[in-house]
Amino acid sequence: MKTKRSILFDNIHSKNKQNNLKFNMIKVNKEIKKLKNLNQKVKKCIVCNSTRINFFTYKYLHNLDRCEKCGHIFTNPYPSEEQINYYYNSSMKKFENDFFKETFNARTNIFIPRAKLIKNLLKNEGSLLDIGAGIGIFLNAFDKIKSKIKISACDINSEAVAVINSKFPKVNTFNCDFLDLDETKKYDCISLWDTFEHLLNPKQFINKITKILKRNGYLILSTPNTLSFEWAMAKDD
């Protein structure tokens, strides 16, 4: 009987990444703090409009608050668009791309079950848009399962999109904010892997999704779970 190979923490978070992540995050966030941000601290949850907002934690020079009604955790105040764009094209993002390259194959194993799910849902045809695609690890999972689905990828980091263009020339790429995408093109499936929690305006994002997702299409996403065993073990790292 064939046994499944375990996906170990050290296989997808290299020692180099573990040792240098905190240093790089603090360095870049110090630079981000110098950029103008006119956003005020929010008093209502942008997801459910609850006013039950409490302090959650302090991480990498930012206060994180939590909505006690729906559980939404967010930077308060929200970063400005300039700060977001700076981060996603900063030395920290390059560092992140580098450790994703180091663990590319190990991380692909995480996404193969997700790719198979979408392949079955779409009956191995149609179109998929992956938002926040990074350097294309999820796209590589589709290559592994011999998918015929037409794939597009969107990411605001120019280096990541360049890697996708090199590795996956058949993938249609967009190096821009998802909100700036053409609304005339529609997709059978849209995926976001640990991306939704980075959005400045989730409601505006969902409105955009409804315009480019085909009727009876699929929106599939994942977000961090602060009630999970992984969070309990790694929350102080």
C-alpha positions in Angstrom: 0.0 0.0 0.0 1.3 3.4 -1.0 1.7 5.7 2.0 1.2 9.5 1.9 4.3 11.6 2.4 4.1 13.9 5.4 4.4 17.7 4.8 6.7 18.8 7.6 6.9 22.4 8.9 10.7 22.5 8.2 10.1 21.4 4.6 7.9 24.4 3.8 9.5 26.9 6.1 13.3 26.7 5.5 15.7 27.4 8.3 16.9 30.5 6.4 13.3 31.8 6.4 12.7 31.0 10.0 15.9 32.7 11.1 15.5 35.9 9.0 11.8 36.4 8.7 11.4 38.6 11.9 14.5 40.7 11.0 13.2 41.4 7.4 9.6 42.1 8.5 10.7 44.7 11.2 13.1 46.3 8.7 10.5 46.8 6.0 7.7 47.8 8.4 10.0 50.5 9.8 10.2 51.8 6.2 6.4 51.5 5.8 5.8 53.5 8.9 7.5 56.4 7.3 5.0 56.5 4.5 1.9 58.7 4.8 -1.2 57.0 6.0 -4.3 59.2 6.5 -6.6 56.2 7.5 -8.2 56.6 10.8 -8.6 53.9 13.4 -11.8 52.0 12.6 -14.5 51.6 15.2 -16.7 49.2 13.2 -15.8 45.9 11.7 -15.8 46.2 7.9 -17.1 42.7 7.6 -20.1 42.6 9.9 -20.4 46.3 11.1 -20.1 45.3 14.7 -18.6 47.8 17.2 -17.2 45.1 19.4 -13.6 45.8 18.4 -10.9 44.9 20.8 -7.1 44.8 20.8 -5.7 41.4 19.7 -1.9 41.6 19.4 1.0 43.8 18.4 3.0 42.4 15.5 5.8 43.8 13.4 5.2 47.4 14.6 1.4 47.2 13.9 -1.6 46.9 16.2 -4.0 44.2 15.3 -7.6 44.4 16.5 -10.2 41.6 16.5 -14.0 41.8 15.9 -15.5 39.8 18.8 -18.7 39.1 16.7 -17.3 37.6 13.5 -13.6 37.0 14.5 -12.1 39.3 11.8 -8.6 40.3 12.7 -7.1 43.4 11.0 -4.4 46.1 11.2 -6.0 49.1 12.8 -5.7 51.6 11.3 -5.7 49.9 7.9 -2.5 50.6 5.9 -2.7 53.1 3.0 -2.6 51.9 -0.6 0.9 53.4 -0.9 2.0 51.3 2.1 0.5 48.1 0.7 2.1 48.6 -2.7 5.4 49.4 -1.0 5.3 46.2 1.0 4.4 43.9 -2.0 7.4 45.2 -4.0 9.8 45.5 -1.1 12.9 43.6 -0.1 10.6 41.6 2.3 8.6 40.4 -0.7 11.8 39.4 -2.5 12.9 37.5 0.6 9.5 35.7 0.6 9.8 34.9 -3.1 13.3 33.4 -2.4 12.1 31.1 0.3 9.1 30.0 -1.7 11.6 29.1 -4.5 13.6 27.1 -1.9 10.5 25.1 -0.9 8.7 25.2 -4.2 8.2 21.4 -4.6 7.3 20.8 -0.9 4.7 23.5 -1.0 3.3 22.1 -4.3 2.2 19.0 -2.3 0.0 21.2 -0.2 -1.9 22.5 -3.3 -2.3 19.3 -5.2 -5.5 18.2 -3.3 -7.0 21.7 -3.9 -6.1 21.6 -7.6 -7.7 18.1 -7.9 -10.9 19.5 -6.2 -11.2 22.3 -8.7 -10.4 20.0 -11.6 -13.3 17.8 -10.6 -15.7 20.7 -10.0 -15.0 22.1 -13.5 -14.8 18.7 -15.1 -11.3 19.5 -16.3 -12.4 22.4 -18.5 -13.2 26.0 -18.3 -11.2 28.9 -16.8 -9.6 29.7 -13.5 -8.3 33.0 -12.1 -5.8 32.7 -9.2 -5.5 36.0 -7.2 -2.4 36.6 -5.2 -0.6 33.9 -7.2 2.9 34.6 -5.9 5.5 32.6 -7.9 3.0 30.1 -9.1 3.2 27.2 -6.6 -0.6 26.5 -7.0 -0.2 26.7 -10.8 2.5 24.0 -10.5 0.0 21.8 -8.8 -2.2 22.0 -11.9 0.7 20.9 -14.1 1.3 17.9 -11.8 -2.3 16.7 -12.2 -2.4 17.2 -16.0 -5.2 19.8 -16.0 -6.8 21.2 -19.1 -8.3 24.2 -17.3 -7.3 27.6 -18.8 -5.5 29.4 -16.0 -4.9 33.1 -15.4 -2.9 34.6 -12.5 -2.9 38.0 -10.8 -0.3 39.4 -8.5 0.9 42.9 -7.7 4.5 41.8 -7.2 6.4 42.2 -10.5 9.1 39.7 -9.6 6.5 37.0 -8.8 4.7 37.6 -12.1 8.0 37.4 -14.0 8.7 34.0 -12.4 5.2 32.7 -13.5 5.8 34.0 -17.0 9.1 32.0 -17.1 7.8 28.8 -15.6 4.3 28.7 -17.0 4.3 30.5 -20.4 0.7 29.3 -21.2 -0.7 31.1 -18.1 -2.2 34.5 -18.7 -0.8 36.9 -16.1 -1.8 40.2 -14.7 0.7 42.3 -12.8 -1.8 44.6 -11.1 -4.3 45.0 -8.3 -7.2 42.6 -8.8 -9.6 45.6 -8.6 -8.0 47.0 -11.7 -8.8 43.9 -13.9 -10.9 44.1 -16.9 -14.5 43.3 -16.0 -15.5 42.0 -19.4 -13.5 38.7 -18.9 -15.4 36.2 -16.8 -14.1 33.0 -15.1 -15.6 29.6 -14.1 -13.6 29.6 -10.9 -11.6 32.2 -8.8 -9.2 31.1 -6.1 -7.4 33.0 -3.3 -5.0 31.2 -1.0 -4.2 33.2 2.2 -4.9 36.4 0.3 -8.4 37.6 1.5 -7.1 38.7 4.9 -4.7 41.1 3.1 -7.5 43.1 1.4 -8.0 46.8 2.3 -11.7 46.7 1.3 -13.2 43.2 1.3 -16.7 44.4 0.3 -15.3 46.2 -2.8 -13.4 43.1 -3.6 -16.5 40.8 -3.4 -18.4 43.3 -5.6 -15.7 42.9 -8.2 -15.8 39.1 -7.8 -19.5 39.1 -8.6 -18.8 40.9 -11.9 -16.2 38.6 -13.2 -17.3 35.2 -11.9 -19.6 33.4 -14.2 -23.1 32.4 -13.0 -22.9 29.2 -11.0 -19.1 29.7 -10.8 -16.9 28.8 -7.8 -15.1 31.1 -5.4 -12.6 29.0 -3.4 -10.4 30.5 -0.8 -8.4 29.8 2.4 -7.6 32.2 5.3 -5.5 31.7 8.5 -7.4 30.1 11.3 -6.5 31.6 14.7 -8.3 28.7 16.4 -6.1 26.1 14.8 -3.3 24.0 16.3 -0.8 25.6 13.9 -1.7 29.1 15.2 -1.5 28.0 18.8 2.0 26.7 18.2 3.4 29.5 16.0 1.6 32.6 17.1 4.6 34.0 19.0 7.0 33.4 16.1 
